[in-house]
């Protein structure tokens, strides 16, 4: 039997992809759920269900195609829901999720989205990715203003290691960042009791006016601002995937799990690009292992009963890693709440 090994840079690429995804946009998910009246315990269940759904779909799709396919929640969609779910009941919110994901499944099953992606030139796909990366990269320099030692140290470590040992550049930046954060006292050291939070079923309620005013825009934003950049990233990285099949799988999974708070499952862009880079593995045919690592971290989600909920602290906050949009607004207060730390 041939032994299976996962190189350290590949493992860390998967971990960093998950870390960036959660650290930069989890607060938006929390705000969207809170806007619909979800309790902290219910929101923790949502985060657990989302983490498990993303992890399982990432593992399944990457192993199936041997391509680094990462799935993610729709951050642009969640940002829309923050305002769209104001005054909406939790049951009506679930109805909106089901409606939007049903449209996504139809879009994939009919091949409409696949035909759209086929007519997009490779140069345009590369330009879409460049536009996303530009904002993401510039945001890192903006973080130097508020977090000079942390961001500066991580940038210096990355540049130095990039020149000397490129495969370990991400690992070096992560280690240096952790050391600087620990030395500056930014790492919470209090003991936190861990307990798995079981997602709670919420029966849907379909309100036609809300389906049209919130559900339809949510569907359009998710497809245009999340799935399209996700497939463009795969295309720009040289990977060919069955677009319709992936859309049906992601939309269908979210459709089934919507009553548990899985409002969307999409194809990731920036976090996926981390696993599609040469730093993840020098062989493009082996980079899917980085996605497998990310899926493992996502699936190993666990619930934290009592934490200082501040998912947007740090330089990664304020930038959407998967669609290039703005991230969560910074909170300047700490509050003890139930939360899920699934690890994206």
Buried (B, 14 or more C-beta within 10 A) or exposed (E): EEEEEBBEBBBBBBBBBBBBBBBBBBBBBBBBBBBBBBBBBBBBBBBBBBBBBBBBBBBBBBBBBBBBBBBBBBBBBBBBBBEBBEEBBBBBBBBBBBBBBBBBBBBBBEEEBBEBBEEBEEEEBBBBBEEBBEBBEEBBEEBBEEBEEBBEBBBEBBEBBBEEEBBBBBBBBBBBBEBBBEEEEEEEEEEEEEEEBEBBEBEBBBBEEBBEEBBBBBBBBBBEBBBBBBBBBBBBBEBEBBBBBBBBBBBBBBBEBBBBBBBBBBBBBBBBBBBBBEBBBEEBEBBBBBBBBBBBBBBEBBBBBBBBBBBBBBBBBBBBBBBBBBBBEEBEEEEEBBBBBBBB
